[in-house]
Amino acid sequence: MADRSDGWARLADVTVGTVNTPLRNGIGWMVGAFVLTFLATRMVTRMIRAGKGPFRDVSVGGLHIHHQVYGIFLMLLAGAAEFAYQPGSVWRAVLAALFGAGAALTLDEFALWFHLDDVYWAAEGRKSVDAVLIAATMGLLVLLGANPFDTGGEDSAPGIAALLVVNLGFSVWALLKGKIATGLFGVLVPLIALIAACRIAKPDSPWARWRYPEGSAKRAKALRRFPPDRRTVWDRFKDALGGVPSR
């Protein structure tokens, strides 16, 4: 008769054993540092904007130094140290946290390197908050075990690989329709990209420019679904999180 303790041990391996693997531990530190750094950065920048507290913009010789500069250096430092030294678990967690903090500082100014202009508090600056929320959500999904590249055993690998290719195709289709968040999430979670790809495209998306000519019924439907002045609960949440854009 098999040892009952061995059975419980195998059950623990299946249910929670993978939670504390080195990879999952590193991702946890990275995602945690990413979220905390973003929240702290937005708190500081909003205080600077309001003229409150001891914080001020950093300038050298009249040149404003954006905080994405610090983020880029942090990511370079952490990445180079990980590749060069491949440290043990403690230092790996430190490097993962540094990389996550650097990524938050950099993505918090995503709109700057997308528009090549300081639009941090402009309406275009909402792209930075979008980028941070998407990155944080994808990090949490990976932390919770979402892995689209796990093909299972050898027997099931061809079929899983084919489904993966199809799912990636739907993700690209959703991105072309302007569904950035659902297109990226769909890479990790099946069916999300399929639903987004089948729905009407945003009027300013590449798909709409190619397939929805001016005066067409689909163009009119896209404008009704996504009017230029459209405000959603999601937009109000981003304003509360990142600050209301300047008008």
C-alpha positions as CSV (number, residue, x, y, z in Angstrom):
1,M,0.0,0.0,0.0
2,A,1.4,3.4,-1.0
3,D,2.5,5.8,1.7
4,R,-0.3,8.3,2.3
5,S,2.2,11.0,3.1
6,D,3.6,10.6,-0.4
7,G,0.2,11.1,-1.9
8,W,-0.3,14.3,0.0
9,A,3.1,15.5,-1.1
10,R,2.3,14.9,-4.7
11,L,-1.0,16.7,-4.3
12,A,0.9,19.7,-2.8
13,D,3.3,19.7,-5.7
14,V,0.4,19.9,-8.2
15,T,-1.6,22.5,-6.3
16,V,0.9,24.9,-4.8
17,G,4.4,23.5,-5.5
18,T,5.1,25.7,-8.4
19,V,4.2,28.9,-6.6
20,N,7.6,29.2,-4.9
21,T,9.8,28.3,-7.9
22,P,12.7,30.6,-8.5
23,L,11.1,31.9,-11.7
24,R,7.8,32.6,-10.1
25,N,9.6,34.2,-7.1
26,G,11.5,36.5,-9.4
27,I,8.4,37.5,-11.3
28,G,6.6,38.3,-8.0
29,W,9.4,40.6,-6.9
30,M,9.4,42.3,-10.3
31,V,5.7,42.8,-10.5
32,G,5.5,44.0,-6.9
33,A,8.3,46.6,-7.4
34,F,6.7,47.6,-10.7
35,V,3.3,48.4,-9.1
36,L,4.7,50.1,-6.0
37,T,7.1,52.2,-8.0
38,F,4.4,53.4,-10.4
39,L,2.1,54.4,-7.5
40,A,4.9,56.2,-5.7
41,T,5.9,58.0,-9.0
42,R,2.4,59.2,-9.7
43,M,2.0,60.4,-6.2
44,V,5.2,62.4,-6.5
45,T,4.5,63.8,-9.9
46,R,1.0,64.9,-8.8
47,M,2.4,66.7,-5.8
48,I,4.9,68.4,-8.1
49,R,2.1,69.4,-10.4
50,A,0.1,70.8,-7.5
51,G,3.1,72.6,-6.0
52,K,2.9,70.7,-2.8
53,G,5.5,68.9,-0.7
54,P,9.3,69.0,-1.0
55,F,9.5,67.4,-4.5
56,R,10.5,69.4,-7.6
57,D,11.4,68.6,-11.2
58,V,15.1,67.7,-11.6
59,S,17.0,69.9,-14.1
60,V,20.6,70.0,-15.1
61,G,21.8,73.2,-16.8
62,G,18.2,74.1,-17.6
63,L,17.5,70.7,-19.1
64,H,14.6,68.8,-17.5
65,I,15.6,65.2,-16.6
66,H,12.7,62.9,-17.0
67,H,12.3,60.0,-14.6
68,Q,12.4,57.5,-17.5
69,V,16.1,58.2,-17.6
70,Y,16.5,56.7,-14.2
71,G,14.3,53.8,-15.2
72,I,16.4,53.0,-18.2
73,F,19.6,52.9,-16.2
74,L,18.0,50.7,-13.5
75,M,16.9,48.2,-16.2
76,L,20.3,48.2,-17.8
77,L,22.0,47.7,-14.5
78,A,19.7,44.9,-13.3
79,G,19.7,43.1,-16.7
80,A,23.5,43.3,-17.1
81,A,24.1,42.1,-13.5
82,E,21.7,39.2,-14.0
83,F,23.3,38.0,-17.2
84,A,26.9,38.6,-16.0
85,Y,26.7,37.1,-12.5
86,Q,23.5,35.0,-12.4
87,P,23.3,35.4,-8.6
88,G,21.6,33.3,-6.0
89,S,18.0,33.6,-4.9
90,V,18.4,36.6,-2.7
91,W,20.3,38.8,-5.1
92,R,18.1,37.6,-8.0
93,A,15.1,38.9,-6.1
94,V,16.9,42.3,-5.6
95,L,17.7,42.5,-9.3
96,A,14.2,41.5,-10.2
97,A,12.8,44.3,-8.0
98,L,15.3,46.8,-9.5
99,F,14.2,45.8,-13.0
100,G,10.6,46.1,-12.1
101,A,11.1,49.6,-10.6
102,G,13.1,50.7,-13.7
103,A,10.3,49.4,-16.0
104,A,7.7,51.3,-14.0
105,L,9.7,54.6,-14.2
106,T,10.2,54.0,-18.0
107,L,6.7,53.0,-18.9
108,D,5.2,55.8,-16.8
109,E,6.6,58.1,-19.6
110,F,5.6,55.8,-22.4
111,A,3.7,58.6,-24.1
112,L,6.9,60.7,-24.2
113,W,8.9,58.2,-26.2
114,F,5.8,57.4,-28.3
115,H,5.0,61.0,-29.3
116,L,8.6,62.3,-28.9
117,D,7.1,65.2,-26.9
118,D,6.5,66.0,-23.2
119,V,2.7,65.1,-23.1
120,Y,2.8,63.7,-19.5
121,W,-0.2,65.8,-18.4
122,A,-1.9,66.1,-21.8
123,A,-4.6,63.8,-23.1
124,E,-2.0,61.9,-25.1
125,G,-0.3,61.2,-21.8
126,R,-3.0,58.7,-20.9
127,K,-1.1,56.2,-23.1
128,S,1.4,56.0,-20.3
129,V,-1.2,54.9,-17.8
130,D,-2.6,52.4,-20.4
131,A,0.9,50.9,-20.9
132,V,1.5,50.6,-17.1
133,L,-1.8,48.9,-16.5
134,I,-1.4,46.5,-19.4
135,A,2.1,45.6,-18.3
136,A,1.0,45.1,-14.7
137,T,-1.9,43.0,-15.6
138,M,0.1,40.8,-17.9
139,G,2.7,40.4,-15.2
140,L,0.0,39.3,-12.7
141,L,-1.3,36.8,-15.3
142,V,2.1,35.3,-15.7
143,L,2.6,35.2,-11.9
144,L,-0.7,33.3,-11.6
145,G,0.5,30.7,-14.1
146,A,-0.8,31.9,-17.5
147,N,1.7,30.4,-20.0
148,P,0.5,30.3,-23.6
149,F,3.8,28.6,-24.7
150,D,3.4,25.5,-22.5
151,T,2.6,22.8,-25.1
152,G,2.2,20.0,-22.5
153,G,3.5,16.5,-23.5
154,E,5.0,15.5,-26.8
155,D,1.8,13.9,-28.0
156,S,-0.3,17.1,-27.6
157,A,2.5,19.5,-28.6
158,P,1.5,19.8,-32.4
159,G,-2.1,20.5,-31.6
160,I,-1.4,23.0,-28.9
161,A,1.2,24.7,-31.1
162,A,-1.4,25.0,-33.9
163,L,-3.9,26.5,-31.5
164,L,-1.2,28.9,-30.2
165,V,-0.5,30.1,-33.8
166,V,-4.2,30.7,-34.4
167,N,-4.6,32.5,-31.1
168,L,-1.6,34.8,-31.9
169,G,-3.3,35.5,-35.2
170,F,-6.4,36.7,-33.5
171,S,-4.3,38.8,-31.1
172,V,-2.6,40.6,-34.1
173,W,-6.1,41.1,-35.6
174,A,-7.4,42.6,-32.4
175,L,-4.3,44.9,-32.2
176,L,-4.9,46.1,-35.8
177,K,-8.5,46.9,-34.8
178,G,-7.1,49.2,-32.0
179,K,-7.9,46.8,-29.2
180,I,-4.5,47.1,-27.6
181,A,-5.3,45.8,-24.1
182,T,-7.5,42.8,-25.2
183,G,-5.1,42.0,-28.0
184,L,-2.2,41.7,-25.6
185,F,-4.2,39.9,-22.9
186,G,-5.4,37.5,-25.5
187,V,-1.8,36.3,-26.0
188,L,-2.0,34.9,-22.4
189,V,-5.7,34.1,-22.1
190,P,-7.4,32.3,-25.0
191,L,-10.7,33.5,-26.5
192,I,-10.2,37.2,-25.3
193,A,-8.4,38.1,-28.6
194,L,-11.0,36.2,-30.6
195,I,-13.9,38.2,-29.1
196,A,-12.0,41.5,-29.6
197,A,-11.1,40.6,-33.2
198,C,-14.7,39.8,-34.1
199,R,-16.0,43.2,-32.8
200,I,-16.1,46.5,-34.6
201,A,-12.8,48.3,-34.9
202,K,-12.0,51.6,-33.4
203,P,-12.3,54.4,-36.0
204,D,-8.7,55.5,-35.7
205,S,-7.2,52.0,-35.9
206,P,-5.3,50.7,-38.9
207,W,-8.1,48.2,-39.7
208,A,-10.7,51.0,-39.8
209,R,-8.5,53.0,-42.2
210,W,-8.1,50.0,-44.5
211,R,-11.6,48.6,-44.3
212,Y,-14.0,51.3,-43.2
213,P,-14.1,54.0,-46.0
214,E,-15.7,57.4,-45.3
215,G,-19.4,57.3,-45.5
216,S,-19.6,53.5,-45.1
217,A,-22.0,51.8,-42.6
218,K,-19.1,50.2,-40.7
219,R,-17.4,53.6,-40.4
220,A,-20.6,55.1,-39.0
221,K,-21.0,52.2,-36.6
222,A,-17.4,52.5,-35.4
223,L,-18.0,56.3,-34.7
224,R,-21.2,55.5,-32.8
225,R,-19.4,52.9,-30.7
226,F,-16.3,54.9,-30.1
227,P,-17.1,58.7,-30.4
228,P,-14.2,61.1,-30.1
229,D,-15.5,62.5,-26.8
230,R,-16.3,59.1,-25.3
231,R,-15.7,58.9,-21.5
232,T,-16.0,55.5,-19.8
233,V,-15.6,54.2,-16.2
234,W,-12.2,53.0,-17.3
235,D,-11.2,56.6,-18.3
236,R,-12.4,57.9,-14.9
237,F,-10.4,55.2,-13.2
238,K,-7.2,56.2,-15.1
239,D,-7.8,59.9,-14.2
240,A,-8.1,59.0,-10.5
241,L,-5.0,56.9,-10.7
242,G,-2.7,59.1,-12.9
243,G,-4.3,62.5,-12.6
244,V,-6.7,64.4,-14.8
245,P,-5.2,65.6,-18.1
246,S,-4.7,69.3,-18.7
247,R,-7.4,70.7,-21.0
